[in-house]
């Protein structure tokens, strides 16, 4: 019976400290969050830029190829164009 009473006291004491523990935890995260946010933004920008370069080169090649086919200056097909 004494053990249950002590456990009950510990539970109540822990529940009353909840707000303070959460405040301390959030305060500790503020510095880390700012650093990680900056790193995530830089990494996201670098990833997006590299994808833009790869896709942009592909798009440019398709565009130039289409212009060459349209003008008849492309020698890739030599009359083997697929008609759909």
Backbone torsions as a table, in degrees:
resi	resn	phi	psi	omega
1	UNK	NA	-38.2	179.0
2	UNK	-66.6	-37.5	178.7
3	UNK	-62.4	-40.7	178.3
4	UNK	-65.7	-38.0	178.8
5	UNK	-64.9	-41.9	179.3
6	UNK	-65.8	-42.1	177.1
7	UNK	-62.5	-39.1	177.0
8	UNK	-63.5	-41.1	178.2
9	UNK	-64.2	-42.0	178.5
10	UNK	-63.2	-40.6	179.4
11	UNK	-63.3	-46.0	179.5
12	UNK	-64.4	-41.7	179.3
13	UNK	-63.6	-39.9	179.4
14	UNK	-66.8	-41.0	-179.6
15	UNK	-67.4	-31.8	178.3
16	UNK	-75.5	-20.0	178.3
17	UNK	-89.7	-1.5	-173.9
18	UNK	-57.9	-47.9	-177.4
19	UNK	-63.4	-41.0	-179.8
20	UNK	-67.5	-40.0	179.2
21	UNK	-65.9	-40.7	178.1
22	UNK	-65.5	-40.9	178.7
23	UNK	-63.2	-42.9	177.6
24	UNK	-63.9	-41.2	179.6
25	UNK	-63.0	-46.6	-179.8
26	UNK	-66.2	-36.0	177.5
27	UNK	-65.1	-37.8	178.0
28	UNK	-68.9	-25.7	-179.3
29	UNK	-81.5	-20.1	-173.9
30	UNK	-58.7	-48.0	-179.7
31	UNK	-65.9	-44.9	-179.4
32	UNK	-63.8	-40.7	-178.6
33	UNK	-62.5	-41.4	-179.2
34	UNK	-63.5	-43.6	179.6
35	UNK	-66.4	-45.2	-179.1
36	UNK	-67.9	-34.6	177.8
37	UNK	-63.8	-43.8	178.9
38	UNK	-63.3	-44.1	178.7
39	UNK	-63.5	-39.4	178.9
40	UNK	-66.3	-39.2	179.0
41	UNK	-65.6	-43.0	179.1
42	UNK	-64.9	-44.6	179.3
43	UNK	-64.2	-40.3	178.1
44	UNK	-65.7	-40.5	177.8
45	UNK	-64.7	-43.7	180.0
46	UNK	-63.4	-42.3	178.8
47	UNK	-64.6	-44.7	178.6
48	UNK	-64.1	-39.5	179.4
49	UNK	-65.7	-42.8	-179.9
50	UNK	-65.6	-39.4	176.0
51	UNK	-64.7	-38.5	177.6
52	UNK	-61.6	-42.2	179.7
53	UNK	-63.0	-48.4	-179.5
54	UNK	-61.3	-48.2	-178.5
55	UNK	-69.3	-35.0	178.4
56	UNK	-65.0	-40.3	177.7
57	UNK	-65.1	-44.1	177.7
58	UNK	-60.4	-45.4	-179.6
59	UNK	-62.5	-41.7	179.1
60	UNK	-63.8	-41.9	178.7
61	UNK	-65.1	-41.0	176.8
62	UNK	-63.7	-40.8	-179.6
63	UNK	-64.3	-47.9	-179.8
64	UNK	-64.6	-40.1	177.3
65	UNK	-62.3	-40.6	178.3
66	UNK	-65.3	-39.5	176.8
67	UNK	-63.8	-40.5	179.5
68	UNK	-66.8	-41.1	178.0
69	UNK	-65.7	-41.7	-179.9
70	UNK	-64.1	-38.0	-179.1
71	UNK	-81.4	-13.4	-179.5
72	UNK	82.6	14.0	-178.7
73	UNK	-95.7	-1.0	179.6
74	UNK	-81.2	131.0	179.6
75	UNK	-107.4	14.0	-178.2
76	UNK	-71.4	-38.1	-170.2
77	UNK	-94.4	-34.9	-177.2
78	UNK	48.7	50.1	176.6
79	UNK	87.7	4.2	-177.5
80	UNK	-101.1	36.1	179.6
81	UNK	-70.5	139.0	179.6
82	UNK	-88.2	128.4	177.8
83	UNK	-103.5	129.4	178.9
84	UNK	-119.0	NA	NA
